[in-house]
Amino acid sequence: MGKDRNTAKCGKVKRSGVKLKKNGKVSDKKQDQNRINYQDYRFSWKQRVQTAAEYCGISGIFAYLFYRSLVVFAILLLFYPIYRKRKKKQLIRSRQEILCREFKDSIQCAASSMAAGYSIENAFREAYVQMQLQYGSNGLMTEELRYMSSCLSLNIPLEQFLYDFANRSGLEDVRSFCEVFVFAKRSGGDFIRIIHMTAARISEKNELMESIQTEISGRKMEQKLMNLMPLFILLYVDFSFGGYLDGLYHNVLGIIVMTVCLAVYVGAYLLSEKIMSIQV
């Protein structure tokens, strides 16, 4: 998976009244370009080729079924940036879901270590070791905790890393946890309770989302079949009754009719995607 190593920082953070910026940027001017910005995504060359090939295939199918025209195929290729943007949003959302699950496991490991008598910093170092065992050296939180360990070895405060990570993550649960955790660290709060409450809240959201996905999995399959059905019908009629649809191509009236049909089809597809896209 290509990852955008974007704005991050272990620099100086204001100590009083610090607020996390909503635009996902770190306040310090000096930035470490090697950190992942989870609100963005940079395609690898393989993904770029794959995405472009997918769109060319889709454009070719629609240009043939609705217009039988290479000119229309070329015109449809101009809309590739829209397809790429949607693909990018899907990949960002997928990566953030993985990050959320790994974050929950990492703070639970840290809470267990603190309950065993570890200091806060050493508890997160121990969480790094546990995440390596659980998710491997390439896990998202493994990399973040590795970076955190490097920051701590340079005497950079833990809360500074947490602020930076919360800004880059784009996750409200992570942002809320980091704000409360840093406040509790300064005022001497119950860290273990805070961590367990955060982990429990994330677990509840994940379980609710999984339950919803299970309930609508059948509907999603129906949605995919219904999205493909009009295309299969056109292909069937075209191959079974040669020339039956010729009156819809290469004339003004046919182009208008097929354009309206295509617009209705795309609108129905987008509406079905929106209905099935449930956020908790």
N, C-alpha and C positions, 0 to 999 in steps of 0.2 A: 504494500500500500504506500503510495507516495504521500509524503507528509510535508507540510509547509512549516519549515522551521522559522518562526517569525519572532515578533517582538517579545522579549522577556528581559528580566533584569534582576541582578542581585546588587543593587546600588543603594543609595540612601533614601529612606522613606520618612516622611514627617511623622513625628511621634505623637502628636496630639490631634484629635479630631480627624483622623484619616478616613476618607470615604473612598470606596471602590468606584472607579469611573465606569459609567454605563456603556461607553463606547468600546470597552475592552482593551484600552491602551494603558500602558504603564506610565506613571507620571514622570519618572526620571528620564532625562534626555539620553543617557547612555543606555544602550540596549544590546543584549546578547542575541544576535541573529540566529543562534542555533536552537532556540526554544520553539516548541510547537505552539502556534496560535490555533486553538481548536475551533475558532469561529471562522476559519478560512481553510481552504484545501488547495494544495498544489498537485496537479496531476503529474504522475510519472510519464515518461515517454510511452511506455506500454499502455497505460490507461488512456493517453491521448489518442493513440492509434486505434485502440479498441472502441473508444467512444465515437470517434469519427467514422469508423467502419460501421458501427451500429446505426448511426444516423443516416449514412449513405444508403444502407440497406432499407431502412424505414422509408426514406424519401423515394427510393426506387420503386418500392411496392405501391406507395400512394400515387406516384406519378403515373405508373402503369395502369392501376385499377381505375383511377378517376379521370385520367386525361390522355393516356397513351402518348405522352409528349416528353421529349428530351428537354425542351425549353422549360417546361414546368418543373422537371427534375432539377435543372440548374437553378431555377427560382427558389425551390424548396431548400436547396443547399444554403441559401442566404440566411435561413432561420436557424442554422446550426448553433450560433451563440446562445439562443434561447434554450435549446435542448441541453447544451453543455452546462448552462447555469442551473437547470433543474437537476441534472445529474450531480453537480457539485453540492447542491443543497442536500440531496439524499445521502451523499458520502459524509458530509459534515454531521448530519443528524445521526447516522449510523456510528460514527466514531465517538460522538458525544455520549451515546448510549453505552458504549463499551467503557468509556472513561468513567461514567457515573457508577457503573457496577464495580469497577476496579477501585475507585475512590472509596466506596463503601467498605470494601474488604480491607483496604489499607488502614483506614482509621479504626476499624475494629481490631486489627492487629496492634495498632498503637495503644488502644485502650487496654487491651489485655496485658501489654507490657507495662503500662503505667500502674495497673492494678497489682502487678508483681513487684513493684518498687522501682521501676526505671524512672529516670528523669524524663521530661517531655522530649528533649532533643534525642536522647538515647532510645526512647520508645519509637520515635519515627525512624531512627536508624535501623532498629530491629524490624520495623515494618518493611523496610527496604529489602532486608534479607528474606523475609517471609514472602514478599511479592515476587522475588526472583524465583523462589521455589514453586510458587503457585502459577505464575503467568510467564515465566521465562525472562530472559534478559531483554527481550524486545517488547515486553508489555508496556502499555502507556504509562501506568503508574510506576512501574519499575524504573523507567527512564526519568520520570519526574522525581522520584525519591532518590535516585542516584545523583541527580543534579542538586537536590536538597542536601544530601550528605556532603557534596563538594562545597556548597555554600557554608554549611556549619563548620567544616574543617578550616574555612577561612575566617571564622568568627563572625559570619554574617548572621543576623538574628533570624530565627525561625519564622517569625511573623512577617518578615520581609518577603521570604519565599512564598508564604501563604497568600499574601496580597497579590503577588505577581501571578501565581498559579490561578487564583480565583478570577483575575482579569482575563487571563488567556483561555480559561475553560469555557466561558460563556454559559455556565450552568448555575441556575439560581440557588440550588441546594449547596453547591460548593461555595458560592459567594456568601451565603448566609452563615454557613459553618465557619468560614474563615473570619468573618467579622465578629461573630460571637466568641470564637476561640481566642482571638487576639485580645478582645476586651477582657475575657476571663483571665487570660495570662497576666495582664497588667494589674487586674484587681484581685487576683487570687481566687478565682472561681473553681468550681468542681469540674475539672477537665473530663474525667472519666464519664460523668453523667452527661455532659454536653455531647461527647462523642457518641455515646450509646443512643442518645435521643436522635442525633442526626442520622446515624446508621439505621435506626428503626424507621425513621420517616422515609428515608430513601428506599428501604426494603419494602415498606408498605406501598409506595408508589410503583415500584417495580412489579410487585405481586399483583397490584390492581391492573397495571398495564398488561401483564401476561394473561391475567384472567379475561380482560377485554379482548385481547388478540385471539385467545382460544375460542371465545364465544363467536367472534366474527370471522374466524378462519374460513368457515364454509361459505360465508357471504363473499369473502375476498376471492375465493376460487370461482364463484358464480360471476363476480364482476369481471375477472380476467376472461372467462369464456364469452361473456356478453360483449366485451370489448373486441374480441377477435371474430365473433360470429358474422358481422356484416362483411368483413373482408373475405371470410371463407365462402359466404354466399355469392359474392361477386366472382371469386375465383371459380367456384363450381359452375355457375351459369356460363362463364366465359369459356371454360374448357369443355363443358358438356353440350352447349348449344352455340357452336361457332358462329359468329356474326350476329348473334341475338342482340348484343349491346352496342353494335357499331353506330347506331343512330345517336348515341350519347356522346360520341367523340368527334372532334375536328369540325364542329359547327357551333355557332354562337349559343343557340338554345341549349344544346347538350352541355356546353361548358358551364352555362349558368346553373343548370340543374345539378350537375356534379359538384360544382363549387358550393352550392347550398347544402348538398348532402354531406360534403366533407366538413363544412363548418358545423353542422349539427352533430356529426360524429365526434369531432374534436371537442366541442362543447360538452357533450355527454361524457366523454372520457375524463375531462378535467373535473366535471362535477362529481363523478364517481370516485375519483381520487381524493377529492376534498371530503366527501362523506366518510370514506374509509380511513382518513387521516385523523385519528383520535389522539389528542394530547391530554395528559393528566397533569 
